[in-house]
Amino acid sequence: MPLPRITHHGAKDSVTGSCHQLWMDDHNSLLIDCGMFQGQDARLDDEDLALEFPIDGIKALVVTHVHIDHVGRIPHLLAAGFTGPILCSEPSARLLPIVLEDAFKLGFTRDPKQLDRYLQMVEKRIIALPYDTWFTLLDTGTQSCRIRLQPAGHVLGSAYVELDVDNAEGNASRVVFSGDLGAPHSPILPDLVPPEHADLLVLESTYGDRRHEHRQDRNAQLKAVIERALADEGSVLIPAFSIGRTQELLYELEDILHDALDDEQPQRPQDGDSNDAAGSEVDWPRLPVILDSPLASRFTKTYRELQQFWDDEARERLADGRKPLAFKQLVTIDNHQDHLRVVDYLTKTARPAIVIAGNGMCSGGRIVNYLKAMLGDHRHHVVFVGYQGQGTPGRAIQHFGPKGGYVDLDGERFDIRAKVDSLGGYSAHADQQDLINFVTRMKTWPRQIRLVHGESRAKQALASRLRECYEEEGIKVDLQENL
């Protein structure tokens, strides 16, 4: 039974630019994601409105989640004349216009009238699909295609895509696109449940060559890093993407602050004790957590409004009267002048503070101003909690910082004297074992798997592990780690 043909327009042999075209026949197709290339994958013509593929016959766009490497080329798709629907989960339907508004401002224009027309066009195209509900995309009597979204546990609204495709020759196939799969024990989000079966699985492989250690105790690790950093009498800079990672960090920082404040009960000095002997080295009640990203602030507000999609633990905190994403010590910086004043103040005073700013790979956004001003001061710490793509400033800081190296930011060289930490366990992506589990916990394993969204080493390592699993079961699989 021939499987549907798939053309990959991005994330074929890299981790960005996800875009996959599934052909229902020779003339009709749909897109799964339409993402931007980033880091070393970025292309010189990214600001050009022209796509690299024709859009004729594309009936719909399915969005797995709203990260820019999965949706960043949607403005280009619309500019090319795409008029079909944009299918996504209900939370993504709320988040996607925010992402595309920002992408339109950066790549096209900030003119309010044009922006308003564009956003109206986007919102008219979006069809919000409830999880675990079939939607018929095409049914001509001789061929059909229906789609179902399931929670993927990566960011709020993320989904893997199940497609049932029946063609005119009477061939039926279940095709599953993983999108980006989440790791277990992620804050706020319920853990994903694999599909029952797939004939063809298009599987991400971002961390196909490694395991995420310490997910269970990452909260304690984060607290230890903060205490170590603040002992140097400086600030903690955390580059983070506006959606997903930022909200996870706020959630866990609220928990750290909540526990630390509970522990800091006043104690009566004993004989011989000095007045300042008791208490923590970190002044938790006065420690500000600064969220310096207007985009992240908008996403965080929307996260708070979508509490019905949170997991049980997060909703229990709400029931206890806690505010995981809006706690007392959270300071939100929106306008640019306030941002510059905070950078200047922290640079001059090195006041203990935790700063979360975009973007996560330090290739732009407000984090760059902090880095320019503070990388040269040994009192400060930069803490990475996510993947740093090859060719990004974040990767350079992460790699060369501990060696006393330098990084180029906006064409200028900056020495790295600040301390650099990288925390494990904070990836929003499934690791190798999680990806294996996604396959092996299906009732019927896929007979063909295509690995995408990963660097060559990661794909090859995951392919090797999958082959071992299939060989143990005596099953033949057409595993393509290089398409």
Secondary structure, 3 states (H helix, E strand, C coil): CCCCEEEEEECCCCCCCCEEEEECCCCCEEEECCCCCCHHHCCCCCCCCCCCCCCCCEEEEECCCCCHHHHCCHHHHHHCCCCCCEEEEHHHHHHHHHHHHHHHHHHCCCCHHHHHHHHHHHHHHEEEECCCCCEEEEECCCCEEEEEEEECCCCCCCEEEEEEEECCCCCEEEEEECCCCCCCCCCCCCCCCCCCECCEEEEECCECCCCCCCCCCHHHHHHHHHHHHHHCCCCEEEECCCCCHHHHHHHHHHHHHHHHHHHCCCCCCCCCCCCCCCCCCCCHHHCCEEEECHHHHHHHHHHHHCHHHCCHHHHHHHHCCCCCCCCCCEEEECCHHHHHHHHHHHHHHCCCCEEEECCCCCCCCCHHHHHHHHCCCCCCEEEECCCCCCCCHHHHHHHHHHHCCEEEECCEEEECCCEEEECCCCCCCCEHHHHHHHHHCCCECCCEEEEECCCHHHHHHHHHHHHHHHHHHCCCCEEECCC
